[in-house]
């Protein structure tokens, strides 16, 4: 026979886990200093420009 599960406790545990995951995600997004976010964005843009510069086909603009 299966174990008896208190649905209220299971629901609260599930909600706490979801809130914990959301808090961890927010710490990553909002916990980085502005200078760090700008550096990461600048590196991403430089990589995009470098990649676009190595394209063999024109992008359609003449």
PDB file of N, CA, C, O and CB in Angstrom:
ATOM      1  N   UNK A   1       0.838  -1.165   0.000  1.00  0.00           N
ATOM      2  CA  UNK A   1       0.000   0.000   0.000  1.00  0.00           C
ATOM      3  C   UNK A   1       0.893   1.242   0.000  1.00  0.00           C
ATOM      4  O   UNK A   1       1.990   1.212   0.558  1.00  0.00           O
ATOM      5  CB  UNK A   1      -0.959  -0.010   1.213  1.00  0.00           C
ATOM      6  N   UNK A   2       0.450   2.298  -0.599  1.00  0.00           N
ATOM      7  CA  UNK A   2       1.242   3.511  -0.724  1.00  0.00           C
ATOM      8  C   UNK A   2       1.290   4.314   0.562  1.00  0.00           C
ATOM      9  O   UNK A   2       0.513   4.091   1.490  1.00  0.00           O
ATOM     10  CB  UNK A   2       0.698   4.362  -1.827  1.00  0.00           C
ATOM     11  N   UNK A   3       2.209   5.240   0.590  1.00  0.00           N
ATOM     12  CA  UNK A   3       2.342   6.105   1.759  1.00  0.00           C
ATOM     13  C   UNK A   3       1.248   7.160   1.749  1.00  0.00           C
ATOM     14  O   UNK A   3       0.795   7.608   0.695  1.00  0.00           O
ATOM     15  CB  UNK A   3       3.734   6.771   1.796  1.00  0.00           C
ATOM     16  N   UNK A   4       0.839   7.540   2.944  1.00  0.00           N
ATOM     17  CA  UNK A   4      -0.153   8.589   3.085  1.00  0.00           C
ATOM     18  C   UNK A   4       0.576   9.933   2.955  1.00  0.00           C
ATOM     19  O   UNK A   4       1.595  10.166   3.605  1.00  0.00           O
ATOM     20  CB  UNK A   4      -0.922   8.474   4.458  1.00  0.00           C
ATOM     21  N   UNK A   5       0.037  10.804   2.108  1.00  0.00           N
ATOM     22  CA  UNK A   5       0.674  12.093   1.844  1.00  0.00           C
ATOM     23  C   UNK A   5      -0.291  13.198   2.260  1.00  0.00           C
ATOM     24  O   UNK A   5      -1.447  13.218   1.838  1.00  0.00           O
ATOM     25  CB  UNK A   5       1.075  12.234   0.336  1.00  0.00           C
ATOM     26  N   UNK A   6       0.192  14.103   3.079  1.00  0.00           N
ATOM     27  CA  UNK A   6      -0.587  15.263   3.456  1.00  0.00           C
ATOM     28  C   UNK A   6      -0.470  16.271   2.313  1.00  0.00           C
ATOM     29  O   UNK A   6       0.600  16.839   2.099  1.00  0.00           O
ATOM     30  CB  UNK A   6      -0.098  15.871   4.825  1.00  0.00           C
ATOM     31  N   UNK A   7      -1.547  16.493   1.588  1.00  0.00           N
ATOM     32  CA  UNK A   7      -1.510  17.344   0.400  1.00  0.00           C
ATOM     33  C   UNK A   7      -1.165  18.788   0.741  1.00  0.00           C
ATOM     34  O   UNK A   7      -0.498  19.464  -0.042  1.00  0.00           O
ATOM     35  CB  UNK A   7      -2.844  17.292  -0.319  1.00  0.00           C
ATOM     36  N   UNK A   8      -1.606  19.264   1.890  1.00  0.00           N
ATOM     37  CA  UNK A   8      -1.301  20.636   2.284  1.00  0.00           C
ATOM     38  C   UNK A   8       0.207  20.801   2.465  1.00  0.00           C
ATOM     39  O   UNK A   8       0.786  21.782   1.998  1.00  0.00           O
ATOM     40  CB  UNK A   8      -2.050  21.013   3.586  1.00  0.00           C
ATOM     41  N   UNK A   9       0.842  19.846   3.141  1.00  0.00           N
ATOM     42  CA  UNK A   9       2.294  19.917   3.334  1.00  0.00           C
ATOM     43  C   UNK A   9       3.034  19.781   2.011  1.00  0.00           C
ATOM     44  O   UNK A   9       4.021  20.479   1.774  1.00  0.00           O
ATOM     45  CB  UNK A   9       2.759  18.827   4.304  1.00  0.00           C
ATOM     46  N   UNK A  10       2.565  18.891   1.152  1.00  0.00           N
ATOM     47  CA  UNK A  10       3.214  18.695  -0.146  1.00  0.00           C
ATOM     48  C   UNK A  10       3.103  19.971  -0.985  1.00  0.00           C
ATOM     49  O   UNK A  10       4.058  20.359  -1.658  1.00  0.00           O
ATOM     50  CB  UNK A  10       2.582  17.492  -0.901  1.00  0.00           C
ATOM     51  N   UNK A  11       1.947  20.617  -0.943  1.00  0.00           N
ATOM     52  CA  UNK A  11       1.738  21.850  -1.705  1.00  0.00           C
ATOM     53  C   UNK A  11       2.646  22.959  -1.169  1.00  0.00           C
ATOM     54  O   UNK A  11       3.248  23.706  -1.940  1.00  0.00           O
ATOM     55  CB  UNK A  11       0.250  22.290  -1.639  1.00  0.00           C
ATOM     56  N   UNK A  12       2.739  23.057   0.158  1.00  0.00           N
ATOM     57  CA  UNK A  12       3.608  24.082   0.748  1.00  0.00           C
ATOM     58  C   UNK A  12       5.065  23.814   0.405  1.00  0.00           C
ATOM     59  O   UNK A  12       5.811  24.751   0.119  1.00  0.00           O
ATOM     60  CB  UNK A  12       3.427  24.134   2.275  1.00  0.00           C
ATOM     61  N   UNK A  13       5.482  22.559   0.427  1.00  0.00           N
ATOM     62  CA  UNK A  13       6.869  22.211   0.084  1.00  0.00           C
ATOM     63  C   UNK A  13       7.150  22.571  -1.365  1.00  0.00           C
ATOM     64  O   UNK A  13       8.200  23.134  -1.679  1.00  0.00           O
ATOM     65  CB  UNK A  13       7.138  20.705   0.325  1.00  0.00           C
ATOM     66  N   UNK A  14       6.203  22.244  -2.259  1.00  0.00           N
ATOM     67  CA  UNK A  14       6.372  22.575  -3.674  1.00  0.00           C
ATOM     68  C   UNK A  14       6.478  24.085  -3.874  1.00  0.00           C
ATOM     69  O   UNK A  14       7.324  24.550  -4.638  1.00  0.00           O
ATOM     70  CB  UNK A  14       5.204  22.015  -4.499  1.00  0.00           C
ATOM     71  N   UNK A  15       5.629  24.851  -3.193  1.00  0.00           N
ATOM     72  CA  UNK A  15       5.660  26.310  -3.312  1.00  0.00           C
ATOM     73  C   UNK A  15       6.975  26.881  -2.785  1.00  0.00           C
ATOM     74  O   UNK A  15       7.536  27.796  -3.389  1.00  0.00           O
ATOM     75  CB  UNK A  15       4.477  26.931  -2.558  1.00  0.00           C
ATOM     76  N   UNK A  16       7.477  26.348  -1.654  1.00  0.00           N
ATOM     77  CA  UNK A  16       8.749  26.814  -1.111  1.00  0.00           C
ATOM     78  C   UNK A  16       9.883  26.541  -2.076  1.00  0.00           C
ATOM     79  O   UNK A  16      10.768  27.381  -2.237  1.00  0.00           O
ATOM     80  CB  UNK A  16       9.033  26.151   0.230  1.00  0.00           C
ATOM     81  N   UNK A  17       9.877  25.374  -2.730  1.00  0.00           N
ATOM     82  CA  UNK A  17      10.925  25.041  -3.694  1.00  0.00           C
ATOM     83  C   UNK A  17      10.873  25.974  -4.900  1.00  0.00           C
ATOM     84  O   UNK A  17      11.913  26.405  -5.398  1.00  0.00           O
ATOM     85  CB  UNK A  17      10.790  23.582  -4.148  1.00  0.00           C
ATOM     86  N   UNK A  18       9.679  26.282  -5.365  1.00  0.00           N
ATOM     87  CA  UNK A  18       9.537  27.209  -6.494  1.00  0.00           C
ATOM     88  C   UNK A  18      10.035  28.602  -6.123  1.00  0.00           C
ATOM     89  O   UNK A  18      10.747  29.240  -6.898  1.00  0.00           O
ATOM     90  CB  UNK A  18       8.071  27.278  -6.951  1.00  0.00           C
ATOM     91  N   UNK A  19       9.650  29.075  -4.918  1.00  0.00           N
ATOM     92  CA  UNK A  19      10.088  30.395  -4.479  1.00  0.00           C
ATOM     93  C   UNK A  19      11.601  30.434  -4.301  1.00  0.00           C
ATOM     94  O   UNK A  19      12.243  31.439  -4.606  1.00  0.00           O
ATOM     95  CB  UNK A  19       9.391  30.783  -3.173  1.00  0.00           C
ATOM     96  N   UNK A  20      12.164  29.344  -3.809  1.00  0.00           N
ATOM     97  CA  UNK A  20      13.612  29.271  -3.631  1.00  0.00           C
ATOM     98  C   UNK A  20      14.325  29.336  -4.981  1.00  0.00           C
ATOM     99  O   UNK A  20      15.345  30.012  -5.115  1.00  0.00           O
ATOM    100  CB  UNK A  20      13.998  27.982  -2.886  1.00  0.00           C
ATOM    101  N   UNK A  21      13.789  28.633  -5.978  1.00  0.00           N
ATOM    102  CA  UNK A  21      14.392  28.661  -7.312  1.00  0.00           C
ATOM    103  C   UNK A  21      14.289  30.058  -7.912  1.00  0.00           C
ATOM    104  O   UNK A  21      15.239  30.542  -8.527  1.00  0.00           O
ATOM    105  CB  UNK A  21      13.713  27.631  -8.238  1.00  0.00           C
ATOM    106  N   UNK A  22      13.148  30.706  -7.739  1.00  0.00           N
ATOM    107  CA  UNK A  22      12.977  32.056  -8.266  1.00  0.00           C
ATOM    108  C   UNK A  22      13.927  33.032  -7.570  1.00  0.00           C
ATOM    109  O   UNK A  22      14.478  33.930  -8.208  1.00  0.00           O
ATOM    110  CB  UNK A  22      11.518  32.518  -8.098  1.00  0.00           C
ATOM    111  N   UNK A  23      14.116  32.855  -6.260  1.00  0.00           N
ATOM    112  CA  UNK A  23      15.026  33.728  -5.519  1.00  0.00           C
ATOM    113  C   UNK A  23      16.462  33.541  -6.001  1.00  0.00           C
ATOM    114  O   UNK A  23      17.208  34.511  -6.130  1.00  0.00           O
ATOM    115  CB  UNK A  23      14.931  33.449  -4.008  1.00  0.00           C
ATOM    116  N   UNK A  24      16.844  32.301  -6.263  1.00  0.00           N
ATOM    117  CA  UNK A  24      18.201  32.036  -6.755  1.00  0.00           C
ATOM    118  C   UNK A  24      18.402  32.689  -8.119  1.00  0.00           C
ATOM    119  O   UNK A  24      19.455  33.267  -8.388  1.00  0.00           O
ATOM    120  CB  UNK A  24      18.466  30.510  -6.845  1.00  0.00           C
ATOM    121  N   UNK A  25      17.398  32.596  -8.969  1.00  0.00           N
ATOM    122  CA  UNK A  25      17.484  33.218 -10.296  1.00  0.00           C
ATOM    123  C   UNK A  25      17.589  34.741 -10.176  1.00  0.00           C
ATOM    124  O   UNK A  25      18.367  35.369 -10.895  1.00  0.00           O
ATOM    125  CB  UNK A  25      16.256  32.835 -11.152  1.00  0.00           C
ATOM    126  N   UNK A  26      16.811  35.328  -9.276  1.00  0.00           N
ATOM    127  CA  UNK A  26      16.863  36.773  -9.073  1.00  0.00           C
ATOM    128  C   UNK A  26      18.203  37.211  -8.511  1.00  0.00           C
ATOM    129  O   UNK A  26      18.684  38.293  -8.849  1.00  0.00           O
ATOM    130  CB  UNK A  26      15.746  37.216  -8.147  1.00  0.00           C
ATOM    131  N   UNK A  27      18.818  36.397  -7.660  1.00  0.00           N
ATOM    132  CA  UNK A  27      20.135  36.741  -7.127  1.00  0.00           C
ATOM    133  C   UNK A  27      21.154  36.812  -8.251  1.00  0.00           C
ATOM    134  O   UNK A  27      22.045  37.662  -8.237  1.00  0.00           O
ATOM    135  CB  UNK A  27      20.580  35.720  -6.068  1.00  0.00           C
ATOM    136  N   UNK A  28      21.023  35.923  -9.220  1.00  0.00           N
ATOM    137  CA  UNK A  28      21.953  35.941 -10.347  1.00  0.00           C
ATOM    138  C   UNK A  28      21.712  37.176 -11.207  1.00  0.00           C
ATOM    139  O   UNK A  28      22.661  37.853 -11.601  1.00  0.00           O
ATOM    140  CB  UNK A  28      21.811  34.661 -11.194  1.00  0.00           C
ATOM    141  N   UNK A  29      20.451  37.470 -11.499  1.00  0.00           N
ATOM    142  CA  UNK A  29      20.121  38.574 -12.390  1.00  0.00           C
ATOM    143  C   UNK A  29      20.392  39.923 -11.739  1.00  0.00           C
ATOM    144  O   UNK A  29      21.033  40.787 -12.338  1.00  0.00           O
ATOM    145  CB  UNK A  29      18.666  38.488 -12.814  1.00  0.00           C
ATOM    146  N   UNK A  30      19.909  40.104 -10.520  1.00  0.00           N
ATOM    147  CA  UNK A  30      19.978  41.419  -9.888  1.00  0.00           C
ATOM    148  C   UNK A  30      21.166  41.566  -8.951  1.00  0.00           C
ATOM    149  O   UNK A  30      21.411  42.660  -8.442  1.00  0.00           O
ATOM    150  CB  UNK A  30      18.712  41.686  -9.132  1.00  0.00           C
ATOM    151  N   UNK A  31      21.904  40.500  -8.714  1.00  0.00           N
ATOM    152  CA  UNK A  31      23.003  40.558  -7.770  1.00  0.00           C
ATOM    153  C   UNK A  31      24.333  40.947  -8.388  1.00  0.00           C
ATOM    154  O   UNK A  31      25.310  41.150  -7.667  1.00  0.00           O
ATOM    155  CB  UNK A  31      23.144  39.254  -7.104  1.00  0.00           C
ATOM    156  N   UNK A  32      24.389  41.054  -9.706  1.00  0.00           N
ATOM    157  CA  UNK A  32      25.649  41.411 -10.345  1.00  0.00           C
ATOM    158  C   UNK A  32      25.793  42.934 -10.385  1.00  0.00           C
ATOM    159  O   UNK A  32      24.819  43.641 -10.646  1.00  0.00           O
ATOM    160  CB  UNK A  32      25.728  40.814 -11.775  1.00  0.00           C
ATOM    161  N   UNK A  33      26.982  43.433 -10.132  1.00  0.00           N
ATOM    162  CA  UNK A  33      27.194  44.879 -10.188  1.00  0.00           C
ATOM    163  C   UNK A  33      27.004  45.414 -11.608  1.00  0.00           C
ATOM    164  O   UNK A  33      27.145  44.682 -12.588  1.00  0.00           O
ATOM    165  CB  UNK A  33      28.596  45.230  -9.677  1.00  0.00           C
ATOM    166  N   UNK A  34      26.691  46.674 -11.696  1.00  0.00           N
ATOM    167  CA  UNK A  34      26.433  47.305 -12.995  1.00  0.00           C
ATOM    168  C   UNK A  34      27.650  47.198 -13.910  1.00  0.00           C
ATOM    169  O   UNK A  34      27.511  46.937 -15.105  1.00  0.00           O
ATOM    170  CB  UNK A  34      26.047  48.781 -12.807  1.00  0.00           C
ATOM    171  N   UNK A  35      28.842  47.398 -13.350  1.00  0.00           N
ATOM    172  CA  UNK A  35      30.058  47.321 -14.159  1.00  0.00           C
ATOM    173  C   UNK A  35      30.224  45.918 -14.755  1.00  0.00           C
ATOM    174  O   UNK A  35      30.630  45.774 -15.908  1.00  0.00           O
ATOM    175  CB  UNK A  35      31.294  47.692 -13.308  1.00  0.00           C
ATOM    176  N   UNK A  36      29.913  44.904 -13.976  1.00  0.00           N
ATOM    177  CA  UNK A  36      30.014  43.523 -14.454  1.00  0.00           C
ATOM    178  C   UNK A  36      29.008  43.265 -15.575  1.00  0.00           C
ATOM    179  O   UNK A  36      29.348  42.646 -16.584  1.00  0.00           O
ATOM    180  CB  UNK A  36      29.785  42.531 -13.295  1.00  0.00           C
ATOM    181  N   UNK A  37      27.761  43.740 -15.402  1.00  0.00           N
ATOM    182  CA  UNK A  37      26.744  43.573 -16.457  1.00  0.00           C
ATOM    183  C   UNK A  37      27.179  44.274 -17.736  1.00  0.00           C
ATOM    184  O   UNK A  37      27.006  43.732 -18.828  1.00  0.00           O
ATOM    185  CB  UNK A  37      25.376  44.124 -15.991  1.00  0.00           C
ATOM    186  N   UNK A  38      27.745  45.479 -17.614  1.00  0.00           N
ATOM    187  CA  UNK A  38      28.212  46.216 -18.801  1.00  0.00           C
ATOM    188  C   UNK A  38      29.361  45.482 -19.485  1.00  0.00           C
ATOM    189  O   UNK A  38      29.427  45.435 -20.713  1.00  0.00           O
ATOM    190  CB  UNK A  38      28.656  47.639 -18.412  1.00  0.00           C
ATOM    191  N   UNK A  39      30.275  44.906 -18.685  1.00  0.00           N
ATOM    192  CA  UNK A  39      31.405  44.173 -19.253  1.00  0.00           C
ATOM    193  C   UNK A  39      30.912  42.945 -20.014  1.00  0.00           C
ATOM    194  O   UNK A  39      31.388  42.663 -21.113  1.00  0.00           O
ATOM    195  CB  UNK A  39      32.394  43.756 -18.145  1.00  0.00           C
ATOM    196  N   UNK A  40      29.976  42.228 -19.444  1.00  0.00           N
ATOM    197  CA  UNK A  40      29.435  41.034 -20.103  1.00  0.00           C
ATOM    198  C   UNK A  40      28.729  41.419 -21.396  1.00  0.00           C
ATOM    199  O   UNK A  40      28.894  40.754 -22.419  1.00  0.00           O
ATOM    200  CB  UNK A  40      28.462  40.284 -19.166  1.00  0.00           C
ATOM    201  N   UNK A  41      27.942  42.493 -21.354  1.00  0.00           N
ATOM    202  CA  UNK A  41      27.235  42.950 -22.558  1.00  0.00           C
ATOM    203  C   UNK A  41      28.226  43.396 -23.633  1.00  0.00           C
ATOM    204  O   UNK A  41      28.021  43.111 -24.813  1.00  0.00           O
ATOM    205  CB  UNK A  41      26.270  44.106 -22.212  1.00  0.00           C
ATOM    206  N   UNK A  42      29.287  44.088 -23.245  1.00  0.00           N
ATOM    207  CA  UNK A  42      30.302  44.536 -24.209  1.00  0.00           C
ATOM    208  C   UNK A  42      31.002  43.335 -24.843  1.00  0.00           C
ATOM    209  O   UNK A  42      31.259  43.333 -26.047  1.00  0.00           O
ATOM    210  CB  UNK A  42      31.340  45.459 -23.520  1.00  0.00           C
ATOM    211  N   UNK A  43      31.308  42.326 -24.050  1.00  0.00           N
ATOM    212  CA  UNK A  43      31.940  41.122 -24.602  1.00  0.00           C
ATOM    213  C   UNK A  43      31.004  40.416 -25.586  1.00  0.00           C
ATOM    214  O   UNK A  43      31.442  39.929 -26.628  1.00  0.00           O
ATOM    215  CB  UNK A  43      32.342  40.157 -23.466  1.00  0.00           C
ATOM    216  N   UNK A  44      29.713  40.365 -25.246  1.00  0.00           N
ATOM    217  CA  UNK A  44      28.733  39.730 -26.126  1.00  0.00           C
ATOM    218  C   UNK A  44      28.639  40.485 -27.454  1.00  0.00           C
ATOM    219  O   UNK A  44      28.619  39.875 -28.523  1.00  0.00           O
ATOM    220  CB  UNK A  44      27.348  39.672 -25.442  1.00  0.00           C
ATOM    221  N   UNK A  45      28.581  41.818 -27.377  1.00  0.00           N
ATOM    222  CA  UNK A  45      28.498  42.620 -28.597  1.00  0.00           C
ATOM    223  C   UNK A  45      29.761  42.488 -29.437  1.00  0.00           C
ATOM    224  O   UNK A  45      29.678  42.421 -30.663  1.00  0.00           O
ATOM    225  CB  UNK A  45      28.254  44.084 -28.253  1.00  0.00           C
ATOM    226  N   UNK A  46      30.934  42.451 -28.797  1.00  0.00           N
ATOM    227  CA  UNK A  46      32.188  42.292 -29.536  1.00  0.00           C
ATOM    228  C   UNK A  46      32.217  40.935 -30.238  1.00  0.00           C
ATOM    229  O   UNK A  46      32.678  40.827 -31.375  1.00  0.00           O
ATOM    230  CB  UNK A  46      33.404  42.435 -28.587  1.00  0.00           C
ATOM    231  N   UNK A  47      31.732  39.921 -29.570  1.00  0.00           N
ATOM    232  CA  UNK A  47      31.673  38.595 -30.181  1.00  0.00           C
ATOM    233  C   UNK A  47      30.728  38.566 -31.370  1.00  0.00           C
ATOM    234  O   UNK A  47      31.021  37.938 -32.388  1.00  0.00           O
ATOM    235  CB  UNK A  47      31.241  37.562 -29.155  1.00  0.00           C
ATOM    236  N   UNK A  48      29.590  39.247 -31.241  1.00  0.00           N
ATOM    237  CA  UNK A  48      28.636  39.324 -32.352  1.00  0.00           C
ATOM    238  C   UNK A  48      29.247  40.059 -33.542  1.00  0.00           C
ATOM    239  O   UNK A  48      29.095  39.634 -34.687  1.00  0.00           O
ATOM    240  CB  UNK A  48      27.342  40.026 -31.904  1.00  0.00           C
ATOM    241  N   UNK A  49      29.935  41.162 -33.265  1.00  0.00           N
ATOM    242  CA  UNK A  49      30.574  41.908 -34.371  1.00  0.00           C
ATOM    243  C   UNK A  49      31.658  41.065 -35.039  1.00  0.00           C
ATOM    244  O   UNK A  49      31.797  41.079 -36.262  1.00  0.00           O
ATOM    245  CB  UNK A  49      31.184  43.238 -33.854  1.00  0.00           C
ATOM    246  N   UNK A  50      32.415  40.342 -34.241  1.00  0.00           N
ATOM    247  CA  UNK A  50      33.481  39.491 -34.777  1.00  0.00           C
ATOM    248  C   UNK A  50      32.874  38.390 -35.657  1.00  0.00           C
ATOM    249  O   UNK A  50      33.382  38.091 -36.738  1.00  0.00           O
ATOM    250  CB  UNK A  50      34.322  38.865 -33.621  1.00  0.00           C
ATOM    251  N   UNK A  51      31.791  37.805 -35.178  1.00  0.00           N
ATOM    252  CA  UNK A  51      31.132  36.749 -35.941  1.00  0.00           C
ATOM    253  C   UNK A  51      30.554  37.304 -37.247  1.00  0.00           C
ATOM    254  O   UNK A  51      30.697  36.687 -38.303  1.00  0.00           O
ATOM    255  CB  UNK A  51      30.019  36.094 -35.100  1.00  0.00           C
ATOM    256  N   UNK A  52      29.906  38.462 -37.175  1.00  0.00           N
ATOM    257  CA  UNK A  52      29.345  39.074 -38.379  1.00  0.00           C
ATOM    258  C   UNK A  52      30.442  39.454 -39.367  1.00  0.00           C
ATOM    259  O   UNK A  52      30.214  39.418 -40.576  1.00  0.00           O
ATOM    260  CB  UNK A  52      28.520  40.310 -38.013  1.00  0.00           C
ATOM    261  N   UNK A  53      31.605  39.809 -38.888  1.00  0.00           N
ATOM    262  CA  UNK A  53      32.713  40.176 -39.755  1.00  0.00           C
ATOM    263  C   UNK A  53      33.283  39.001 -40.528  1.00  0.00           C
ATOM    264  O   UNK A  53      33.938  39.190 -41.553  1.00  0.00           O
ATOM    265  CB  UNK A  53      33.794  40.808 -38.948  1.00  0.00           C
ATOM    266  N   UNK A  54      33.040  37.793 -40.049  1.00  0.00           N
ATOM    267  CA  UNK A  54      33.563  36.604 -40.710  1.00  0.00           C
ATOM    268  C   UNK A  54      32.554  35.935 -41.636  1.00  0.00           C
ATOM    269  O   UNK A  54      32.822  34.851 -42.154  1.00  0.00           O
ATOM    270  CB  UNK A  54      34.022  35.621 -39.682  1.00  0.00           C
ATOM    271  N   UNK A  55      31.402  36.559 -41.850  1.00  0.00           N
ATOM    272  CA  UNK A  55      30.395  35.982 -42.735  1.00  0.00           C
ATOM    273  C   UNK A  55      30.899  36.001 -44.170  1.00  0.00           C
ATOM    274  O   UNK A  55      31.564  36.946 -44.596  1.00  0.00           O
ATOM    275  CB  UNK A  55      29.060  36.746 -42.621  1.00  0.00           C
ATOM    276  N   UNK A  56      30.578  34.956 -44.902  1.00  0.00           N
ATOM    277  CA  UNK A  56      30.983  34.858 -46.293  1.00  0.00           C
ATOM    278  C   UNK A  56      29.954  35.470 -47.227  1.00  0.00           C
ATOM    279  O   UNK A  56      30.287  35.918 -48.324  1.00  0.00           O
ATOM    280  CB  UNK A  56      31.220  33.418 -46.664  1.00  0.00           C
ATOM    281  N   UNK A  57      28.703  35.486 -46.788  1.00  0.00           N
ATOM    282  CA  UNK A  57      27.648  36.022 -47.627  1.00  0.00           C
ATOM    283  C   UNK A  57      27.284  37.429 -47.153  1.00  0.00           C
ATOM    284  O   UNK A  57      27.277  37.696 -45.951  1.00  0.00           O
ATOM    285  CB  UNK A  57      26.408  35.097 -47.608  1.00  0.00           C
ATOM    286  N   UNK A  58      26.989  38.315 -48.076  1.00  0.00           N
ATOM    287  CA  UNK A  58      26.532  39.643 -47.647  1.00  0.00           C
ATOM    288  C   UNK A  58      25.167  39.539 -46.970  1.00  0.00           C
ATOM    289  O   UNK A  58      24.411  38.604 -47.232  1.00  0.00           O
ATOM    290  CB  UNK A  58      26.461  40.615 -48.854  1.00  0.00           C
ATOM    291  N   UNK A  59      24.858  40.484 -46.113  1.00  0.00           N
ATOM    292  CA  UNK A  59      23.604  40.417 -45.378  1.00  0.00           C
ATOM    293  C   UNK A  59      22.433  41.031 -46.141  1.00  0.00           C
ATOM    294  O   UNK A  59      21.352  41.178 -45.570  1.00  0.00           O
ATOM    295  CB  UNK A  59      23.759  41.106 -44.054  1.00  0.00           C
ATOM    296  N   UNK A  60      22.608  41.383 -47.380  1.00  0.00           N
ATOM    297  CA  UNK A  60      21.511  41.896 -48.198  1.00  0.00           C
ATOM    298  C   UNK A  60      21.526  43.403 -48.336  1.00  0.00           C
ATOM    299  O   UNK A  60      20.787  43.951 -49.153  1.00  0.00           O
ATOM    300  CB  UNK A  60      20.203  41.467 -47.621  1.00  0.00           C
ATOM    301  N   UNK A  61      22.341  44.082 -47.564  1.00  0.00           N
ATOM    302  CA  UNK A  61      22.421  45.539 -47.675  1.00  0.00           C
ATOM    303  C   UNK A  61      23.496  45.890 -48.695  1.00  0.00           C
ATOM    304  O   UNK A  61      24.629  45.420 -48.589  1.00  0.00           O
ATOM    305  CB  UNK A  61      22.729  46.198 -46.291  1.00  0.00           C
ATOM    306  N   UNK A  62      23.158  46.692 -49.661  1.00  0.00           N
ATOM    307  CA  UNK A  62      24.132  47.118 -50.687  1.00  0.00           C
ATOM    308  C   UNK A  62      24.284  48.601 -50.701  1.00  0.00           C
ATOM    309  O   UNK A  62      25.057  49.134 -51.497  1.00  0.00           O
ATOM    310  CB  UNK A  62      23.721  46.641 -52.065  1.00  0.00           C
TER     311      UNK A  62
END
